[in-house]
Amino acid sequence: MADDPDLPEPDRTEGAPHPRETAAVLGQQAAEAGFLDAWNHGRLHHAWMLTGPKGVGKATLAWKIARFLLTTPDPGTDGGLFGAPEPPGSLDTDPESPVARRMRALAEPRLFLLRRAPNDKRNAISQVITVDEVRRMKSFFALSAADGGRRVAIVDSVDEMNPNAANALLKLLEEPPPGTTFLMVSHQPARLLPTIRSRCRELRLTPLAPDALSDALTQAGGLAQPHEIAALSELAGGSAGEAFRLTNLEGLETYAALVTLFSTLPRLDRPRALALSEAAGARGQGDRFDLVLTQIELFLSRLARAAAKRETPPEAAPGEAALFARLAPGTAAARPWAELAQSLTLRARRGKSVNLDPAALLMDILLRIDAMAGSLASG
């Protein structure tokens, strides 16, 4: 874990509380109930993989489960004169218990947090979890637990491991240390080693409904008006983390501007397109540039799905439904728009990897969208 206070925590959304500081898991009652049922029936697996879209509460649930594991007596524990304790009815624990306070301070001796660490120069966070960090976790397990009891390891996220780190983790999962529970966050479990997945029990978290998304956004300190929640839910895909990012970067306004621009297709308003490209591609606007690229991809994907299903989704910006109906009037338009979305995503990634001028790259993408609209209109 990062020990340098001058470096950002790699498992924390900028501007939001860290998952260990978050009071509640919202909208994931089924996942909580699944873990609690396993606990109460003596079926606690040694490794749990928390999966689902990014930003729906996986890390928050991992920390909640860790607090529960480190403060709750095992099922069947002899309660002495008072008898065995009643099975818990929830994963809730006292937020001001000594264990909870130590966990918030990253000072609980029975907990290990595995995440990306500072690089060799200690001037930035590494892009991957390295094998050295897994070896540190293995050394942690080699030490006896402070009270001889349970230990917990949180991995956030397992997707960020390099191959050597993944293989080292696999060995630990194959021969788990006694009394240890692994809680592993994964946004894309299909990309992991099948042997790692096969040794874990999955807790699947789902996209948040609009009301839960609104509550989660408020809990994280995000500001959104009630009339914006439906649009945020559409654009964020039920992810509180993505909704938080959108509110910080004025994502709703950006998407609305894209819909207005695309309303000029197939005769693209080039001066307006150039202005958008230059503003998003300006120096120091990396987050804005990434947002525009993401929202273009999202617009095209929503357009293709609307065509394929012949069903317009709830509007994420004024005029979106009418624009979808005009640009994709039949199911035959679904495939061309979907293929264009895929090709433009790859083009954007290649362009960024070779440091193409961001404004020129974005303008090229807009012109290709205009060409597709013209081709479909003439066809």
Beta strands, then each sheet from edge to edge (+ up, - down):
strand 1: 47-51
strand 2: 111-114
strand 3: 151-156
strand 4: 180-186
strand 5: 201-204
sheet 1: 2+ 3+ 4+ 1+ 5+
end
